[in-house]
Amino acid sequence: MKNRYGLNKAEHYILNNGVELPAIAFGTYKAADGKSADVIRTAIEAGYRYFDTASFYGTETYLAQAVRESGISRDEIFIASKLWKTEMGYENVKDAFERTLENLNTDYLDLYLIHWPLPEPGYKDWKQLDRETWKAMEELYQTGKVRAIGLSNFLPHHIENILKDCTVRPAVNQIEYHPGYSQEAVVQYCKERDIIVQAWSPIGRQRVLEEPLVLETAEKYGVTPAQICLKFAVQREIIPLPKSSSIKRMKENLDLYSFEMEQEDIWRLATMPQAGWSGEHPDRERVRI
Ligand SMILES: NC(=O)c1ccc[n+]([C@@H]2O[C@H](COP(=O)([O-])OP(=O)(O)OC[C@H]3O[C@@H](n4cnc5c(N)ncnc54)[C@H](OP(=O)(O)O)[C@@H]3O)[C@@H](O)[C@H]2O)c1
């Protein structure tokens, strides 16, 4: 049986509060560089029904335009956005959320995330700031204007700080995840606590596509290296958020259910030497690599 996003059982998950969401999303960072909604409109045509944006990306208004022009009803598209570093703090969250709703031309969000746990590396009072930010997120959730709330780039010590003091548990945590940088400690911590993991840069912004193990595994299954990266997320029930500007690649990135990797290959991909890391870490200055 298909759900409201036109997906069957294998192609969606249920969050810890009962909300359904598609198993693959379209990432919109840099998806409107030409200052147009064309790429996102094409992604809707290609079949994506879950869109990941953020106030920081500048793509909320283009996503709104693409959704409006698609003619697809709002409740058949899952929209997630994020609260930026400068918008943290109890007093700021509600205004930031209203701006996001306005940009997205909608009266509710499906998912709202805190983008990073620290507003800047070395920020001393992050525990207090994260808790009060989360409290405001919980209040938004209680109003019904957002169907689920969650985190992004939170490591176990950051999540623990939220869990100690929350009334609504985070539903997801969005982290950098791809072969060569899969943050196993975070994945395990979240899975044990019923927090769905989402993979940003799931194909490592192309930096891992030439890795020998990725190439070899792609050849073994007769698929592309990008499909191996994405399946490395999907097969572990991690939601990848690939971004592409070509319809051919958009479709390729959704075509992940015609093959299944052996467990041995997943372990190899999870333990291959570090490759393709962005250099971003929530507690540190960006590492230039
Ligand atoms: N929470 C966070 O802090 C955070 C941080 C970064 C990203 N994100 C989210 O994650 C999304 C995806 O991350 P990302 O954009 O950094 O990286 P990505 O999706 O891993 O990589 C995008 C790049 O890969 C190329 N590509 C896409 N499909 C391909 C394919 N099948 N074969 C070969 N190349 C392909 C794209 O090129 P073309 O466009 O030319 O196809 C683009 O250059 C973002 O859009 C954003 O929504 C979140």
The ligand as a Gaussian input file, in Angstrom:
#p B3LYP/6-31G(d) Opt

LIG

0 1
 N       23.108000      19.910000       8.095000
 C       24.213000      20.369000       7.545000
 O       25.062000      20.978000       8.204000
 C       24.442000      20.139000       6.081000
 C       25.701000      20.413000       5.519000
 C       25.871000      20.178000       4.152000
 C       24.812000      19.697000       3.383000
 N       23.586000      19.478000       3.957000
 C       22.434000      18.954000       3.169000
 O       22.837000      17.809000       2.452000
 C       22.567000      18.001000       1.061000
 C       23.550000      17.239000       0.190000
 O       24.883000      17.559000       0.527000
 P       25.917000      18.210000      -0.483000
 O       25.176000      19.011000      -1.476000
 O       26.951000      18.850000       0.343000
 O       26.638000      16.975000      -1.142000
 P       26.288000      15.693000      -2.016000
 O       24.821000      15.534000      -2.220000
 O       27.052000      14.575000      -1.413000
 O       26.995000      16.043000      -3.384000
 C       26.489000      16.941000      -4.336000
 C       27.436000      16.930000      -5.529000
 O       27.446000      15.614000      -6.109000
 C       27.102000      15.690000      -7.480000
 N       26.256000      14.520000      -7.799000
 C       24.962000      14.320000      -7.433000
 N       24.534000      13.133000      -7.876000
 C       25.561000      12.555000      -8.546000
 C       25.713000      11.327000      -9.227000
 N       24.723000      10.437000      -9.288000
 N       26.914000      11.058000      -9.796000
 C       27.929000      11.954000      -9.722000
 N       27.846000      13.131000      -9.096000
 C       26.664000      13.445000      -8.498000
 C       26.395000      16.994000      -7.670000
 O       26.664000      17.479000      -8.943000
 P       25.510000      17.962000      -9.933000
 O       24.702000      18.996000      -9.179000
 O       26.256000      18.519000     -11.081000
 O       24.680000      16.748000     -10.281000
 C       27.055000      17.884000      -6.619000
 O       28.264000      18.421000      -7.128000
 C       22.633000      19.529000       0.904000
 O       22.029000      19.953000      -0.287000
 C       21.918000      19.972000       2.149000
 O       20.524000      19.842000       1.988000
 C       23.398000      19.679000       5.295000

